[in-house]
Amino acid sequence: MLSASLRIKEWISTKRSMIPIKKQILFLHRVRKLLGKGFPLLDTLKMISWDPEFEEVTVIITQQLKTGNPLDIAFDKAHFSKQIVSFLYFARIHHDLPTMFKQCADLLELQYEYTRKFKEAMRYPLLLLIFVIVAFSVIKQTIIPSFQTLFADGDTKPFSLMILNGVDILITISGLLLLILALTFLVFYSVKHKITLQQMLTLYEKIPLLKHYKMFSLTFLFSTHLSSLLAAGLPLKNALTLISEQSRYPFLSYYGKRMLSHLSDGQSLASSLNECTLLRSELTSIFHHTNDLRALGEELNVLSELLIDQLKEKLTKIVQLIQPIFFIGVACVVILIYASIMLPLYQWMDQI
């Protein structure tokens, strides 16, 4: 637990030092726009530094570039997000900076927008849920004991009292489940660095939700970066070698090495993709469909765009369902509590 505490403190410290997401998005959009107009990168950074808000960031990046560090290291030193730094690693190879900065900005904007929507959607349901829990705690301490005393002489307990006890058990179990999930997360986070890559792959493959998430993210990253490398004119084998040698995405590196090994054994890339269980089947279909590298790069790029569209659609549906589900659940609990309080009173009045 001490290790987990230290790692969480380190994570919080990193989050505090990181540039605000909204500021990163604005910076990336300005860089992309100026690069798209033909300005060199250093001139672009100089022009962006005219805005006092970005002066410190541009100074750090410029100094890092002038000392010979690559773009991803420079942005890392300037405290950009890990996703941006990882994406910019591949700018070392294909040098299509406007496209790369556009992809970075789009990803970050997607993350920012749906995080904001999720927080807004959760705000009122959580407040209502807290109110219900507090109200039920008061009922549990005051009204339930009175009802138990009132009906103590009866042969059977009223059904409404059983409802109250059932609601009590449901809330208690929900609280325990949340506590168990939080403890599981802390334990996993504390031992994550000790788990081997193969063990992590096995873990993702056995847990459906994690598997679905990892399949989506790995397929998106693989198709995006491979298409950009092929668009830069690299042969397929060289592109896979670069993916396997990078350390920003360990899972991609592992799969890249497996693919290269299968290719050296005389297998086709499509057959080796079938053995990569955390890559979606669309990739295999693309490699079966064409052998032309230019067409392959274009189809991989289309796949990455389709995956982003799918992600947007799924996130929108989830955000739209959060409030109705919470409100219906809380309304059911409130109705059960109200009914369980009023029914015994009517029953008691009938006995008078």
Contacts in CASP RR format, 6 or more apart in sequence:
PFRMAT RR
TARGET T0000
AUTHOR 0000-0000-0000
METHOD contacts of the structure
MODEL  1
MLSASLRIKEWISTKRSMIPIKKQILFLHRVRKLLGKGFPLLDTLKMISW
DPEFEEVTVIITQQLKTGNPLDIAFDKAHFSKQIVSFLYFARIHHDLPTM
FKQCADLLELQYEYTRKFKEAMRYPLLLLIFVIVAFSVIKQTIIPSFQTL
FADGDTKPFSLMILNGVDILITISGLLLLILALTFLVFYSVKHKITLQQM
LTLYEKIPLLKHYKMFSLTFLFSTHLSSLLAAGLPLKNALTLISEQSRYP
FLSYYGKRMLSHLSDGQSLASSLNECTLLRSELTSIFHHTNDLRALGEEL
NVLSELLIDQLKEKLTKIVQLIQPIFFIGVACVVILIYASIMLPLYQWMD
QI
1 186 0 8 1.000
1 190 0 8 1.000
3 190 0 8 1.000
4 186 0 8 1.000
4 187 0 8 1.000
4 189 0 8 1.000
4 190 0 8 1.000
7 189 0 8 1.000
7 190 0 8 1.000
8 186 0 8 1.000
8 189 0 8 1.000
17 79 0 8 1.000
18 79 0 8 1.000
18 80 0 8 1.000
18 81 0 8 1.000
19 27 0 8 1.000
19 57 0 8 1.000
19 78 0 8 1.000
19 79 0 8 1.000
19 80 0 8 1.000
19 81 0 8 1.000
21 81 0 8 1.000
21 108 0 8 1.000
21 111 0 8 1.000
21 112 0 8 1.000
22 112 0 8 1.000
23 53 0 8 1.000
23 54 0 8 1.000
24 80 0 8 1.000
24 81 0 8 1.000
24 84 0 8 1.000
24 108 0 8 1.000
25 105 0 8 1.000
25 108 0 8 1.000
25 109 0 8 1.000
25 112 0 8 1.000
27 48 0 8 1.000
27 54 0 8 1.000
27 57 0 8 1.000
28 84 0 8 1.000
28 101 0 8 1.000
28 104 0 8 1.000
28 105 0 8 1.000
28 108 0 8 1.000
29 105 0 8 1.000
30 48 0 8 1.000
30 54 0 8 1.000
31 41 0 8 1.000
31 44 0 8 1.000
31 45 0 8 1.000
31 48 0 8 1.000
31 97 0 8 1.000
31 101 0 8 1.000
32 98 0 8 1.000
32 101 0 8 1.000
32 102 0 8 1.000
32 105 0 8 1.000
34 43 0 8 1.000
34 44 0 8 1.000
34 47 0 8 1.000
34 48 0 8 1.000
35 41 0 8 1.000
35 44 0 8 1.000
35 97 0 8 1.000
35 98 0 8 1.000
35 101 0 8 1.000
36 98 0 8 1.000
39 47 0 8 1.000
41 65 0 8 1.000
41 71 0 8 1.000
41 97 0 8 1.000
42 62 0 8 1.000
42 65 0 8 1.000
45 58 0 8 1.000
45 61 0 8 1.000
45 62 0 8 1.000
46 58 0 8 1.000
46 62 0 8 1.000
48 54 0 8 1.000
48 58 0 8 1.000
49 55 0 8 1.000
49 58 0 8 1.000
49 59 0 8 1.000
49 62 0 8 1.000
57 78 0 8 1.000
60 74 0 8 1.000
60 77 0 8 1.000
60 78 0 8 1.000
61 74 0 8 1.000
61 75 0 8 1.000
61 77 0 8 1.000
61 78 0 8 1.000
64 73 0 8 1.000
64 74 0 8 1.000
64 77 0 8 1.000
64 78 0 8 1.000
65 71 0 8 1.000
65 74 0 8 1.000
69 77 0 8 1.000
70 89 0 8 1.000
70 91 0 8 1.000
70 92 0 8 1.000
71 88 0 8 1.000
71 91 0 8 1.000
71 92 0 8 1.000
71 97 0 8 1.000
72 85 0 8 1.000
72 86 0 8 1.000
72 88 0 8 1.000
72 89 0 8 1.000
72 91 0 8 1.000
72 92 0 8 1.000
72 248 0 8 1.000
75 84 0 8 1.000
75 85 0 8 1.000
75 88 0 8 1.000
76 85 0 8 1.000
81 108 0 8 1.000
83 104 0 8 1.000
83 107 0 8 1.000
83 108 0 8 1.000
83 111 0 8 1.000
84 104 0 8 1.000
84 107 0 8 1.000
84 108 0 8 1.000
85 248 0 8 1.000
86 248 0 8 1.000
86 249 0 8 1.000
87 100 0 8 1.000
87 103 0 8 1.000
87 104 0 8 1.000
87 107 0 8 1.000
88 100 0 8 1.000
88 104 0 8 1.000
89 246 0 8 1.000
89 248 0 8 1.000
90 100 0 8 1.000
90 225 0 8 1.000
90 228 0 8 1.000
90 229 0 8 1.000
90 242 0 8 1.000
90 246 0 8 1.000
91 97 0 8 1.000
91 100 0 8 1.000
93 229 0 8 1.000
93 232 0 8 1.000
93 234 0 8 1.000
93 242 0 8 1.000
94 100 0 8 1.000
94 228 0 8 1.000
94 229 0 8 1.000
94 231 0 8 1.000
94 232 0 8 1.000
94 234 0 8 1.000
95 232 0 8 1.000
96 228 0 8 1.000
96 231 0 8 1.000
96 232 0 8 1.000
99 228 0 8 1.000
100 228 0 8 1.000
103 224 0 8 1.000
106 308 0 8 1.000
110 308 0 8 1.000
110 311 0 8 1.000
110 312 0 8 1.000
114 312 0 8 1.000
114 315 0 8 1.000
114 319 0 8 1.000
117 315 0 8 1.000
117 319 0 8 1.000
118 318 0 8 1.000
118 319 0 8 1.000
118 322 0 8 1.000
121 319 0 8 1.000
121 322 0 8 1.000
121 323 0 8 1.000
122 322 0 8 1.000
122 326 0 8 1.000
124 323 0 8 1.000
125 322 0 8 1.000
125 323 0 8 1.000
125 326 0 8 1.000
125 327 0 8 1.000
125 330 0 8 1.000
126 326 0 8 1.000
128 326 0 8 1.000
128 327 0 8 1.000
128 330 0 8 1.000
129 326 0 8 1.000
129 330 0 8 1.000
132 330 0 8 1.000
132 333 0 8 1.000
132 334 0 8 1.000
133 171 0 8 1.000
135 337 0 8 1.000
136 167 0 8 1.000
136 168 0 8 1.000
136 171 0 8 1.000
136 333 0 8 1.000
136 337 0 8 1.000
139 164 0 8 1.000
139 337 0 8 1.000
139 341 0 8 1.000
140 164 0 8 1.000
140 168 0 8 1.000
143 341 0 8 1.000
144 161 0 8 1.000
144 164 0 8 1.000
144 165 0 8 1.000
144 168 0 8 1.000
147 158 0 8 1.000
147 160 0 8 1.000
147 161 0 8 1.000
147 164 0 8 1.000
147 344 0 8 1.000
148 161 0 8 1.000
150 344 0 8 1.000
150 348 0 8 1.000
151 157 0 8 1.000
151 158 0 8 1.000
151 161 0 8 1.000
151 344 0 8 1.000
151 348 0 8 1.000
158 343 0 8 1.000
158 344 0 8 1.000
158 347 0 8 1.000
159 343 0 8 1.000
160 339 0 8 1.000
160 340 0 8 1.000
160 341 0 8 1.000
160 342 0 8 1.000
160 343 0 8 1.000
160 344 0 8 1.000
160 347 0 8 1.000
161 340 0 8 1.000
161 344 0 8 1.000
163 336 0 8 1.000
163 339 0 8 1.000
163 340 0 8 1.000
164 337 0 8 1.000
164 340 0 8 1.000
164 341 0 8 1.000
167 333 0 8 1.000
167 336 0 8 1.000
167 337 0 8 1.000
167 340 0 8 1.000
170 333 0 8 1.000
171 333 0 8 1.000
195 203 0 8 1.000
197 250 0 8 1.000
197 251 0 8 1.000
197 254 0 8 1.000
200 251 0 8 1.000
201 251 0 8 1.000
201 254 0 8 1.000
201 277 0 8 1.000
201 278 0 8 1.000
203 210 0 8 1.000
204 210 0 8 1.000
204 211 0 8 1.000
204 214 0 8 1.000
204 278 0 8 1.000
205 211 0 8 1.000
205 277 0 8 1.000
205 278 0 8 1.000
211 278 0 8 1.000
214 251 0 8 1.000
214 278 0 8 1.000
215 278 0 8 1.000
215 279 0 8 1.000
215 280 0 8 1.000
216 280 0 8 1.000
216 307 0 8 1.000
216 310 0 8 1.000
216 311 0 8 1.000
218 251 0 8 1.000
218 252 0 8 1.000
218 255 0 8 1.000
218 278 0 8 1.000
218 279 0 8 1.000
219 279 0 8 1.000
219 280 0 8 1.000
219 282 0 8 1.000
219 283 0 8 1.000
219 303 0 8 1.000
219 307 0 8 1.000
220 304 0 8 1.000
220 307 0 8 1.000
220 308 0 8 1.000
221 249 0 8 1.000
221 252 0 8 1.000
222 243 0 8 1.000
222 252 0 8 1.000
222 255 0 8 1.000
222 279 0 8 1.000
222 283 0 8 1.000
223 283 0 8 1.000
223 300 0 8 1.000
223 301 0 8 1.000
223 303 0 8 1.000
223 304 0 8 1.000
223 307 0 8 1.000
224 300 0 8 1.000
224 301 0 8 1.000
224 304 0 8 1.000
225 243 0 8 1.000
225 252 0 8 1.000
226 239 0 8 1.000
226 240 0 8 1.000
226 243 0 8 1.000
226 297 0 8 1.000
226 300 0 8 1.000
227 296 0 8 1.000
227 297 0 8 1.000
227 298 0 8 1.000
227 300 0 8 1.000
227 301 0 8 1.000
227 304 0 8 1.000
228 301 0 8 1.000
229 238 0 8 1.000
229 239 0 8 1.000
229 242 0 8 1.000
229 243 0 8 1.000
230 236 0 8 1.000
230 239 0 8 1.000
230 293 0 8 1.000
230 294 0 8 1.000
230 296 0 8 1.000
230 297 0 8 1.000
230 300 0 8 1.000
231 297 0 8 1.000
231 301 0 8 1.000
233 293 0 8 1.000
234 242 0 8 1.000
235 293 0 8 1.000
236 269 0 8 1.000
236 293 0 8 1.000
236 296 0 8 1.000
237 260 0 8 1.000
237 263 0 8 1.000
240 256 0 8 1.000
240 259 0 8 1.000
240 260 0 8 1.000
240 263 0 8 1.000
241 260 0 8 1.000
243 252 0 8 1.000
243 253 0 8 1.000
243 256 0 8 1.000
244 253 0 8 1.000
244 256 0 8 1.000
244 257 0 8 1.000
244 259 0 8 1.000
244 260 0 8 1.000
245 253 0 8 1.000
246 252 0 8 1.000
246 253 0 8 1.000
247 253 0 8 1.000
251 278 0 8 1.000
255 276 0 8 1.000
255 278 0 8 1.000
255 279 0 8 1.000
258 272 0 8 1.000
258 275 0 8 1.000
258 276 0 8 1.000
259 269 0 8 1.000
259 272 0 8 1.000
259 273 0 8 1.000
259 276 0 8 1.000
262 269 0 8 1.000
262 271 0 8 1.000
262 272 0 8 1.000
262 275 0 8 1.000
263 269 0 8 1.000
263 272 0 8 1.000
268 287 0 8 1.000
269 287 0 8 1.000
270 284 0 8 1.000
270 287 0 8 1.000
270 288 0 8 1.000
273 279 0 8 1.000
273 283 0 8 1.000
273 284 0 8 1.000
273 287 0 8 1.000
274 284 0 8 1.000
282 303 0 8 1.000
283 303 0 8 1.000
286 296 0 8 1.000
286 299 0 8 1.000
286 300 0 8 1.000
286 303 0 8 1.000
287 296 0 8 1.000
289 299 0 8 1.000
290 296 0 8 1.000
290 299 0 8 1.000
END
